[in-house]
Amino acid sequence: MTTDTGKPLTGRKVLAIAVAAFGVIITVNIVMAWQAVSTFPGLEVKNSYVASQKFEERRTAQEALGWTLDTQYAAGLLTLDFTGPDGRGPEITDLSVLVGRTTESRDDIRPEMAGVQGRFTAPMDLDYGKWLVRVEATSADGTVFRQRRDIFVGR
């Protein structure tokens, strides 16, 4: 069974359909690009070439510390467990922690970590999803230990 409305499909109608379809596509692309640029937290380093010049030296010094880091989040508590090469918590003279989303800086938090003997904790209320934890700790001899960890918070 066919129905004929009696209205022919003219060139103007086809042009209007094509313009409307491409208009929707272009509008969506502009909105998505705007959202991507407006939520971008920024560059990691100002000049990647200059940063790469000392990378190997810093990595070798950090590996010489022999530290390992275990990161946990449960029941509203972020826990960082540092372990030295002797199996005990190393002496840390300075600790800086940044917790945030990987794609935007709006939710960034710099918690006040409290602890002794390599175990540091901070109460935090994190929403579900993937979170980034950037840790920068300074040893007694001034060597900087940097690590980036991902944690996943379930519902």
C-alpha positions, 0 to 999 in steps of 0.5 A: 500500500502506498500513500501519495501526499500529492506534494513533490520532492523539489530541489528546495526541499532537498536543499533545506533537508541537507542544510538542516542536517549539516547545520546540526552536525556543525553545531554539535561539533562546535559545542563539543570543541568548546566544551573540550577547550573550556575544561582542559586543565592546561599543559603538564610542562611549559616546554617538553624539550627542556623538561626531558633534558633532566628526566633521566637524571631525576628518574635514576635518583628516584629509583635509587631511593627504592621506595614503593607507594601503595594508594588506597581510597575506602570509606572516605579515607585516602591512604598513602603507604610508602615503603622503603628498601628495608620494608619500613616507612621512609623519612619524608620531609615534605609531602604534596598531594593533588587529587582530581579528575584526569580531564578537568581541574574543577574538582582538584583537591589538595588534601592535608595529609597526616601520618607517621612512618610512611603512612599518610591519611586524609579524609576525603569525600570523592564522587564515583568514577576515576580519580588521579592522585599526584604525589610528590614526596621529598626524602631526607637527602632532598631527592624528590619522589613523584608518582601519579596513580589512578584510583576508582571510586565505586557507587 
